[in-house]
Amino acid sequence: MIDLTHLLDFATQLPHPSDIGLIKPSGGFNLGAALAGLGAFFGASQFFFYANLKD
């Protein structure tokens, strides 16, 4: 079996995204971030769907 403890040890040393200013914690539901995530998911799904079409 593959030993993944070194990866877990490395992951625990990484800073949280809010610590380095990438995200800001908010008190409520962030609609903009939710819509951006859904848009990225939909765009990726469209890319893979049309990439698999045959002539």
Backbone torsions as a table, in degrees:
resi	resn	phi	psi	omega
1	MET	NA	145.9	-178.1
2	ILE	-77.6	132.8	179.6
3	ASP	-89.1	113.7	-177.2
4	LEU	-104.3	13.1	-176.6
5	THR	-65.9	-32.1	179.6
6	HIS	-68.1	-32.9	176.2
7	LEU	-69.5	-39.5	178.5
8	LEU	-66.5	-38.7	177.5
9	ASP	-63.4	-39.9	178.7
10	PHE	-67.0	-41.9	-178.0
11	ALA	-64.8	-32.0	-179.8
12	THR	-73.7	-17.4	179.4
13	GLN	-88.1	-12.5	-178.8
14	LEU	-73.3	143.9	177.6
15	PRO	-72.7	152.5	175.9
16	HIS	-71.1	144.6	-179.0
17	PRO	-56.4	-30.0	179.1
18	SER	-72.8	-22.1	178.5
19	ASP	-71.4	-28.7	-177.8
20	ILE	-106.6	10.5	172.7
21	GLY	84.6	13.1	179.3
22	LEU	-75.5	-37.6	178.1
23	ILE	-129.9	155.5	176.1
24	LYS	-117.4	124.0	178.0
25	PRO	-66.2	137.2	179.9
26	SER	-121.2	158.6	-178.3
27	GLY	-77.9	-19.8	-175.6
28	GLY	-127.2	-166.6	-179.8
29	PHE	-77.9	127.3	-178.9
30	ASN	-93.7	100.8	-176.2
31	LEU	-67.3	-37.2	180.0
32	GLY	-62.1	-43.9	179.1
33	ALA	-67.0	-37.5	178.9
34	ALA	-65.2	-42.6	179.0
35	LEU	-67.7	-37.7	177.9
36	ALA	-64.9	-40.7	177.9
37	GLY	-64.9	-42.4	177.6
38	LEU	-65.6	-38.4	178.1
39	GLY	-64.7	-40.9	177.9
40	ALA	-65.4	-40.6	178.5
41	PHE	-64.4	-45.2	-180.0
42	PHE	-64.3	-42.1	178.8
43	GLY	-63.2	-41.9	178.5
44	ALA	-66.5	-39.4	179.8
45	SER	-65.6	-38.5	176.9
46	GLN	-64.5	-41.0	178.8
47	PHE	-59.7	-48.4	-178.3
48	PHE	-69.7	-33.0	178.2
49	PHE	-64.5	-50.0	-177.4
50	TYR	-75.9	-22.3	176.8
51	ALA	-71.4	-23.7	-177.4
52	ASN	-92.6	-3.0	-179.8
53	LEU	-73.1	140.1	178.6
54	LYS	-100.5	156.1	179.6
55	ASP	-71.1	NA	NA
